[in-house]
Amino acid sequence: MAAVQWDPFDAIERDVRVMIADPRWADVPAHTQAQAMAARLLLTPDGGCWLFGRHARWYRHDPADGQWHLSAPPAGPRARASARPPHPAPLIPEHLLPTAADLTFDRGSTQAFVGPDVPHQVTQRLRALLDTGRGMKPDASYVVGPLRSMFYADVPATVATMWGTIMWCAYAPAFDGNEVLLSMFGEFLARPLPGDDWVRWLPPMPLEALVALYAERLGAGAQGAAMRLSGLVADTARVLLADPRFGPRAAALLAMVEPLRAQPYLDHPSWDVAAIRRAWLARCPAHLEGAIVAETSPGEHFRHTLYDMAHALSFVSAHGADPRAVAASLLAADVKHVAPGVATQLYPWLDSELRQTYYVTLSEPRHPLRGCWPREGEPPAALRPPGRGAAAALLGAGYATGLAWCRLTGTAPPPRGFPTSAAMVSCLIHERDDPLPGVPGTSSEWIRHT
């Protein structure tokens, strides 16, 4: 029988999870917690010091500046097995100490909405909500705020509220061109959605766009209409919980707006959009804070999405490649193609190893990692994921990373997607649709949205 290789990273993660799940952990002073975590650090042969900390994720210490950077851990068995405790251990800042809330956060799925469809029962329940919402015209306003230009002038705010909720909850809003969820809104949209017939590459939905619809009614003194809109946000989010691609942010949004049902005047001290947005975010419980990082810290959100992309690339380790290095290379490919002028703005958000990989891939045309870049819209053979789910996850994580660095640098997302995530479409094009319920071998109707 072959010996099972011991993995220090897995062992430390299990140990930390058990330790912080103990109810007594929360009462331990911060300096004592830091000492306990220092005894559970790992040092890899390349000099990287690793901490399993806040958000139940790994951080890499940068000896050059003394900072800890959120960073996916090594994937190769040899690198992981060779990790040892560091002596001396670097200081651990209090804000990176893990909490019990970190263990309960469900990250859902990084898959895009290309390949696996939105479940039929979800689209049916949303269609029922939309049919009800579109009839709320007598005391409802029309669309205002950032969503105004998307819809025809006579579209009620209820329709835009549902659209905004769906898009805000999506981890990576890249949708199959014939996704039923999009076609339901086709008659209300004043302009074509970005993308092409294969994929609709939608921009991120800021929370203020959703808040603006509710705040307009509240500011006009239409308390009942405002409560109906916030109730519709809650009802839509509750339906979206069933799909893990929406689930984490849907749970956070539900926690923000559900209290308004019992306390309709909860937001009355905050009349403007910015103040209401802050009030909503403040109501997000600690165990769901990971779902709102995009709203509270764009830089940290970028780090989390890049972490997700490295995780989605874990299959390349079977060929001896480092998923972290490949992720940095794909990031360089997108930045060079879309906005090379902002490349240096991402350096502070990368750990020293990723920063170096990103830099040399950008600056050296003959660097071997450029072999990871797409060619003529296709990924190299070694980067073709092993199945539909893996391809959808890499497409989603890549697109989310692209949107994150665009937001961080003030860059407009490309209307036809980023090169690396767009290349994944070729891996999914022949298995885009799930069979319709009760009709074996069928797929959803081809619907154009232009």
KEKE-560221 format. One line per field, with one value per residue (C-alpha): x, y, z. Coordinates in Angstrom, 3 decimals, padded with zeros to 6 digits. Example, Ala and Ser with C-alpha at 12.3 -4.5 7.8 and 13.67 -1.06 7.14 Angstrom:
<atoms>
xx 012.300 / 013.670
yy -004.500 / -001.060
zz 007.800 / 007.140
</atoms>
This chain:
<atoms>
xx 000.000 / 001.403 / 002.129 / -000.172 / 001.870 / 001.239 / -000.025 / 000.864 / -001.501 / -004.492 / -003.431 / -003.073 / -006.376 / -008.185 / -006.497 / -007.368 / -010.970 / -011.359 / -009.689 / -011.812 / -015.033 / -014.593 / -016.978 / -014.175 / -012.059 / -014.050 / -013.194 / -009.447 / -007.533 / -006.271 / -002.591 / -003.130 / -005.005 / -002.075 / 000.338 / -001.806 / -001.919 / 001.845 / 002.359 / 000.355 / 002.228 / 003.943 / 007.152 / 007.700 / 011.147 / 010.721 / 010.646 / 006.874 / 005.302 / 001.642 / -001.243 / -004.720 / -006.622 / -009.497 / -012.257 / -011.011 / -008.418 / -004.636 / -002.341 / 001.286 / 003.751 / 005.868 / 009.217 / 010.005 / 007.241 / 006.112 / 002.554 / 000.296 / -001.375 / -004.472 / -003.096 / -004.046 / -001.680 / 000.680 / -001.084 / 001.800 / 002.088 / 005.860 / 005.701 / 002.924 / 004.599 / 007.876 / 006.313 / 007.643 / 007.041 / 008.950 / 011.501 / 011.087 / 007.469 / 006.429 / 003.895 / 000.240 / -001.993 / -005.202 / -007.466 / -006.266 / -007.144 / -009.903 / -013.303 / -016.078 / -018.106 / -015.465 / -016.253 / -019.964 / -019.717 / -020.722 / -018.815 / -021.182 / -019.930 / -017.616 / -019.321 / -020.589 / -024.024 / -022.581 / -022.889 / -025.056 / -028.356 / -030.145 / -032.372 / -035.846 / -037.594 / -035.670 / -036.604 / -040.242 / -040.473 / -038.762 / -041.148 / -044.072 / -042.557 / -041.956 / -045.543 / -046.753 / -044.271 / -044.989 / -048.593 / -047.669 / -048.065 / -050.626 / -048.381 / -045.008 / -042.431 / -040.616 / -036.921 / -034.518 / -030.818 / -028.033 / -030.497 / -032.581 / -030.870 / -031.270 / -035.071 / -037.860 / -039.429 / -042.692 / -041.094 / -042.059 / -039.379 / -040.452 / -039.014 / -035.716 / -035.631 / -035.783 / -033.147 / -030.855 / -031.271 / -030.461 / -027.380 / -026.092 / -026.350 / -024.486 / -020.871 / -019.879 / -022.606 / -021.606 / -024.723 / -025.407 / -026.934 / -030.073 / -030.435 / -034.152 / -033.510 / -032.381 / -035.107 / -037.781 / -036.592 / -036.122 / -039.307 / -038.304 / -034.719 / -034.151 / -030.843 / -029.083 / -027.098 / -023.303 / -021.767 / -022.823 / -025.223 / -023.056 / -022.406 / -023.765 / -020.885 / -022.774 / -021.140 / -021.186 / -024.253 / -023.365 / -025.491 / -026.282 / -028.195 / -030.546 / -030.768 / -031.598 / -034.908 / -035.980 / -034.611 / -036.539 / -039.875 / -038.818 / -037.725 / -041.014 / -042.951 / -044.384 / -043.726 / -045.945 / -044.319 / -040.843 / -041.741 / -043.077 / -039.795 / -037.694 / -040.040 / -039.511 / -035.740 / -036.136 / -038.473 / -036.153 / -033.088 / -034.869 / -035.567 / -031.939 / -030.650 / -031.319 / -028.520 / -025.026 / -023.835 / -026.212 / -026.477 / -023.838 / -024.748 / -028.466 / -028.163 / -026.349 / -028.901 / -031.760 / -030.183 / -029.929 / -033.516 / -035.592 / -035.601 / -037.599 / -040.665 / -040.904 / -039.402 / -040.560 / -039.027 / -035.588 / -034.018 / -035.843 / -032.883 / -030.969 / -032.706 / -030.019 / -028.739 / -025.228 / -026.538 / -029.080 / -026.399 / -024.230 / -027.187 / -027.866 / -024.232 / -024.117 / -026.974 / -025.008 / -024.127 / -020.519 / -020.862 / -021.903 / -019.327 / -017.413 / -020.298 / -020.076 / -016.312 / -016.806 / -018.792 / -016.577 / -013.061 / -012.520 / -008.848 / -009.619 / -012.342 / -009.747 / -007.537 / -010.439 / -011.381 / -007.757 / -007.676 / -010.820 / -009.194 / -006.126 / -008.462 / -010.396 / -007.059 / -006.133 / -006.468 / -003.231 / -001.209 / -001.750 / 000.573 / 003.153 / 002.078 / 001.528 / -002.091 / -000.975 / 001.577 / -000.950 / -003.523 / -000.962 / -000.178 / -003.862 / -004.297 / -001.383 / -002.977 / -006.253 / -004.614 / -002.276 / -005.168 / -007.745 / -005.848 / -002.047 / -001.740 / -003.168 / -000.883 / 001.224 / -001.841 / -002.301 / 001.199 / 000.276 / -002.503 / -000.299 / 002.114 / 005.786 / 005.735 / 002.582 / 003.793 / 007.027 / 005.221 / 002.712 / 005.527 / 007.753 / 004.827 / 003.779 / 007.243 / 008.893 / 007.241 / 009.104 / 008.396 / 007.200 / 004.073 / 002.819 / 002.134 / -000.902 / -002.408 / -005.307 / -004.560 / -007.257 / -009.931 / -008.937 / -007.133 / -003.984 / -004.601 / -003.145 / -005.645 / -008.756 / -010.640 / -011.564 / -015.340 / -018.247 / -018.400 / -014.669 / -014.836 / -017.795 / -015.935 / -012.790 / -014.820 / -016.689 / -013.637 / -011.726 / -014.571 / -015.064 / -011.328 / -011.487 / -014.429 / -012.646 / -009.441 / -011.454 / -013.346 / -010.130 / -008.425 / -011.439 / -011.370 / -014.538 / -015.080 / -014.815 / -018.271 / -017.213 / -015.489 / -011.865 / -009.648 / -008.984 / -012.574 / -013.912 / -011.550 / -013.300 / -016.516 / -015.068 / -014.907 / -018.631 / -020.144 / -021.273 / -022.882 / -024.405 / -027.907 / -029.415 / -032.384 / -035.788 / -037.626 / -039.658 / -038.382 / -035.265 / -032.716 / -034.173 / -032.627 / -034.045 / -035.241 / -032.715 / -033.580 / -031.823 / -031.827 / -030.861
yy 000.000 / 003.413 / 005.748 / 008.752 / 011.955 / 014.235 / 017.703 / 020.375 / 022.894 / 020.586 / 019.666 / 023.298 / 024.266 / 021.449 / 022.369 / 026.072 / 025.296 / 023.113 / 025.722 / 028.695 / 026.677 / 026.247 / 028.741 / 029.761 / 031.149 / 034.389 / 035.158 / 034.651 / 037.996 / 039.052 / 038.785 / 035.220 / 034.355 / 035.758 / 033.546 / 030.493 / 031.351 / 031.999 / 028.406 / 027.353 / 029.288 / 027.455 / 028.281 / 026.919 / 026.406 / 029.495 / 031.650 / 032.166 / 032.262 / 031.241 / 031.975 / 030.432 / 033.421 / 035.810 / 034.764 / 031.161 / 031.766 / 031.736 / 034.765 / 035.044 / 037.207 / 039.603 / 040.055 / 043.113 / 045.258 / 043.128 / 042.904 / 039.865 / 039.383 / 037.284 / 034.601 / 031.087 / 028.510 / 026.290 / 023.512 / 021.151 / 018.184 / 018.572 / 022.264 / 021.631 / 018.614 / 020.499 / 023.275 / 023.677 / 026.037 / 029.329 / 030.476 / 033.221 / 033.739 / 037.116 / 039.224 / 038.565 / 041.678 / 041.499 / 042.105 / 038.827 / 036.644 / 034.193 / 034.197 / 031.642 / 033.699 / 032.991 / 029.280 / 029.666 / 031.741 / 029.704 / 031.027 / 029.391 / 028.844 / 030.803 / 029.399 / 031.820 / 031.395 / 029.822 / 026.055 / 025.141 / 027.017 / 028.850 / 026.112 / 025.904 / 026.293 / 029.521 / 031.074 / 030.051 / 031.660 / 034.804 / 034.948 / 034.849 / 037.713 / 039.698 / 039.218 / 040.496 / 043.358 / 044.738 / 045.302 / 047.585 / 050.806 / 052.976 / 054.130 / 052.964 / 055.207 / 054.606 / 053.795 / 056.345 / 056.475 / 054.511 / 052.000 / 054.651 / 054.417 / 050.629 / 050.596 / 052.149 / 055.254 / 053.513 / 050.562 / 050.522 / 050.597 / 047.120 / 045.584 / 047.433 / 046.451 / 042.769 / 043.183 / 045.089 / 042.471 / 039.587 / 041.298 / 042.472 / 038.945 / 037.354 / 036.454 / 036.699 / 038.223 / 036.479 / 034.812 / 032.427 / 034.356 / 032.224 / 032.219 / 032.281 / 034.548 / 037.321 / 036.777 / 037.527 / 041.128 / 041.542 / 043.555 / 046.129 / 046.817 / 049.967 / 048.813 / 045.545 / 043.912 / 043.887 / 040.786 / 038.649 / 035.814 / 033.361 / 035.265 / 038.442 / 040.042 / 042.227 / 044.930 / 044.702 / 046.112 / 048.649 / 048.541 / 052.246 / 051.503 / 049.270 / 051.644 / 054.595 / 053.022 / 052.554 / 055.913 / 057.854 / 056.574 / 057.071 / 060.641 / 061.382 / 060.354 / 057.257 / 054.941 / 052.145 / 052.072 / 052.120 / 049.170 / 047.247 / 047.781 / 046.664 / 043.696 / 042.802 / 042.942 / 040.509 / 038.185 / 038.101 / 037.465 / 034.639 / 032.895 / 033.348 / 031.535 / 028.247 / 028.870 / 028.935 / 031.408 / 033.928 / 032.470 / 034.280 / 037.796 / 036.968 / 035.953 / 039.214 / 041.341 / 039.534 / 040.288 / 043.966 / 044.500 / 041.916 / 043.973 / 046.656 / 044.403 / 044.623 / 048.126 / 050.164 / 053.377 / 051.867 / 053.911 / 057.182 / 058.979 / 058.289 / 060.030 / 060.163 / 057.201 / 057.202 / 057.206 / 054.447 / 052.369 / 052.693 / 051.729 / 048.624 / 047.527 / 048.103 / 045.618 / 042.818 / 040.266 / 039.267 / 035.783 / 037.305 / 040.090 / 038.093 / 038.627 / 042.432 / 042.899 / 044.295 / 047.158 / 047.770 / 047.223 / 046.942 / 046.058 / 043.158 / 042.032 / 041.879 / 039.711 / 037.363 / 036.934 / 036.253 / 033.672 / 032.136 / 032.045 / 030.251 / 027.735 / 027.267 / 026.537 / 023.788 / 021.196 / 022.456 / 021.153 / 017.652 / 018.708 / 020.149 / 023.771 / 026.219 / 027.496 / 030.747 / 031.470 / 030.625 / 032.939 / 035.786 / 035.111 / 035.212 / 038.426 / 039.904 / 038.795 / 040.561 / 043.745 / 043.988 / 043.560 / 045.781 / 048.541 / 048.215 / 051.702 / 050.562 / 047.530 / 049.063 / 049.980 / 046.301 / 045.770 / 046.792 / 044.194 / 041.227 / 039.331 / 039.444 / 036.140 / 036.908 / 040.464 / 039.189 / 036.636 / 039.236 / 041.712 / 039.380 / 037.983 / 041.499 / 042.750 / 039.758 / 038.759 / 035.428 / 034.463 / 030.820 / 031.825 / 033.662 / 030.190 / 030.284 / 033.178 / 032.517 / 032.222 / 033.166 / 032.984 / 029.505 / 028.491 / 026.360 / 022.627 / 022.472 / 025.083 / 023.375 / 022.372 / 018.713 / 019.206 / 021.601 / 022.551 / 023.288 / 025.357 / 027.373 / 027.946 / 029.188 / 031.391 / 032.856 / 033.390 / 034.921 / 037.289 / 038.255 / 038.982 / 041.153 / 043.148 / 043.507 / 045.000 / 047.244 / 048.618 / 049.011 / 050.986 / 052.895 / 051.001 / 050.369 / 046.598 / 045.479 / 044.861 / 041.518 / 040.147 / 039.657 / 037.524 / 034.764 / 034.268 / 034.656 / 031.862 / 029.496 / 029.825 / 027.455 / 024.777 / 025.144 / 025.948 / 022.377 / 021.788 / 025.136 / 024.110 / 021.759 / 019.597 / 021.106 / 019.496 / 016.524 / 016.640 / 014.436 / 015.553 / 019.032 / 022.391 / 025.830 / 027.872 / 030.064 / 033.607 / 036.748 / 039.841 / 042.478
zz 000.000 / -000.971 / 001.925 / 002.295 / 002.238 / 005.198 / 004.255 / 006.854 / 005.252 / 005.613 / 009.143 / 010.276 / 008.690 / 010.516 / 013.776 / 013.494 / 012.613 / 015.691 / 017.898 / 016.843 / 016.819 / 020.578 / 022.268 / 024.627 / 021.756 / 021.573 / 025.218 / 024.772 / 024.737 / 021.309 / 022.249 / 023.472 / 020.273 / 018.285 / 020.222 / 019.511 / 015.811 / 015.708 / 016.796 / 013.728 / 011.031 / 008.182 / 006.328 / 002.796 / 001.222 / -000.978 / 002.182 / 002.240 / 005.689 / 005.753 / 008.138 / 008.045 / 009.362 / 008.778 / 006.367 / 006.834 / 004.123 / 003.824 / 004.023 / 002.911 / 004.806 / 002.750 / 004.542 / 002.415 / 003.894 / 006.835 / 005.476 / 005.245 / 001.854 / 001.197 / -001.120 / -002.175 / -000.644 / -002.654 / -004.543 / -005.294 / -002.902 / -002.595 / -001.682 / 000.826 / 002.428 / 002.920 / 005.035 / 008.573 / 011.534 / 011.150 / 013.717 / 014.683 / 013.735 / 012.271 / 014.153 / 013.393 / 013.307 / 015.306 / 012.284 / 010.697 / 013.687 / 012.696 / 014.375 / 014.688 / 012.189 / 009.545 / 009.761 / 009.107 / 005.909 / 002.855 / -000.166 / -002.624 / -006.173 / -008.469 / -011.552 / -014.163 / -015.697 / -018.833 / -018.880 / -015.867 / -016.209 / -013.439 / -011.932 / -013.469 / -010.113 / -009.465 / -012.807 / -012.352 / -008.910 / -010.196 / -013.152 / -010.728 / -008.709 / -011.900 / -013.054 / -009.686 / -009.528 / -012.992 / -011.939 / -009.014 / -011.010 / -009.231 / -006.372 / -007.668 / -009.275 / -012.505 / -012.693 / -011.214 / -010.431 / -012.134 / -013.651 / -015.396 / -018.795 / -018.956 / -019.045 / -021.096 / -019.565 / -018.610 / -016.815 / -013.122 / -010.442 / -009.311 / -012.485 / -012.100 / -008.419 / -009.306 / -012.020 / -009.659 / -006.936 / -009.274 / -010.685 / -007.294 / -005.925 / -008.857 / -008.060 / -011.742 / -013.973 / -017.198 / -018.596 / -021.430 / -024.322 / -024.140 / -020.347 / -019.495 / -016.507 / -018.869 / -021.456 / -018.831 / -018.747 / -022.504 / -023.110 / -020.478 / -021.563 / -023.604 / -025.093 / -025.884 / -023.128 / -023.613 / -025.125 / -028.058 / -028.822 / -026.876 / -023.644 / -022.079 / -020.154 / -017.687 / -015.540 / -011.743 / -010.016 / -007.290 / -004.162 / -004.505 / -007.747 / -005.796 / -002.842 / -005.123 / -006.196 / -002.576 / -001.390 / -004.049 / -002.746 / 000.855 / 000.167 / -001.622 / 001.471 / -000.246 / 002.691 / 001.405 / -002.035 / -000.459 / 001.745 / -001.240 / -003.052 / -000.071 / 000.349 / -003.306 / -002.779 / 000.128 / -001.782 / -004.797 / -002.656 / -000.867 / -004.175 / -005.275 / -002.168 / -003.955 / -006.494 / -004.902 / -007.558 / -005.981 / -002.486 / -000.378 / -001.516 / -001.507 / 002.156 / 002.961 / 001.111 / 002.820 / 006.201 / 005.253 / 004.093 / 005.986 / 009.243 / 007.381 / 007.369 / 011.174 / 011.459 / 008.438 / 009.814 / 010.353 / 007.528 / 008.218 / 009.819 / 006.570 / 003.687 / 001.010 / -000.985 / 000.521 / 004.097 / 003.416 / 001.717 / 004.832 / 007.019 / 004.936 / 005.040 / 008.798 / 009.229 / 007.551 / 010.277 / 010.928 / 009.442 / 006.073 / 005.867 / 003.273 / 000.848 / 000.946 / 000.621 / -002.889 / -001.338 / 001.677 / 000.275 / -003.503 / -002.966 / -000.656 / -003.051 / -005.835 / -003.619 / -002.854 / -006.518 / -007.491 / -004.676 / -006.195 / -009.632 / -008.278 / -006.630 / -009.893 / -011.601 / -009.137 / -011.899 / -013.537 / -010.580 / -012.002 / -014.834 / -012.437 / -012.915 / -010.054 / -010.026 / -008.361 / -011.091 / -013.811 / -012.178 / -012.135 / -015.787 / -016.791 / -014.807 / -016.782 / -020.053 / -019.274 / -018.000 / -021.002 / -023.433 / -021.697 / -019.842 / -019.800 / -018.316 / -014.964 / -014.547 / -011.781 / -009.705 / -008.849 / -007.398 / -003.813 / -003.739 / -004.666 / -002.443 / -003.445 / -005.337 / -007.321 / -007.925 / -009.464 / -011.631 / -012.798 / -013.573 / -015.590 / -017.559 / -018.491 / -019.354 / -021.066 / -024.363 / -024.434 / -020.836 / -020.590 / -018.638 / -021.709 / -022.978 / -020.661 / -022.604 / -024.998 / -028.699 / -031.195 / -028.515 / -027.299 / -024.099 / -024.426 / -024.102 / -020.575 / -019.381 / -020.696 / -017.513 / -016.982 / -017.147 / -017.542 / -013.877 / -013.721 / -016.914 / -015.596 / -012.311 / -014.064 / -016.407 / -013.425 / -011.228 / -014.131 / -014.974 / -011.328 / -011.046 / -014.147 / -012.821 / -009.463 / -010.865 / -013.185 / -010.203 / -008.224 / -011.009 / -012.353 / -015.665 / -017.686 / -018.135 / -021.781 / -023.312 / -024.792 / -021.723 / -020.767 / -023.029 / -020.495 / -019.337 / -022.890 / -023.997 / -021.574 / -023.580 / -026.183 / -023.475 / -022.800 / -026.164 / -026.893 / -023.493 / -022.686 / -021.658 / -019.116 / -020.184 / -019.531 / -016.587 / -017.713 / -021.295 / -021.647 / -024.204 / -024.732 / -024.010 / -023.460 / -026.399 / -028.255 / -027.326 / -028.541 / -026.337 / -028.909
</atoms>
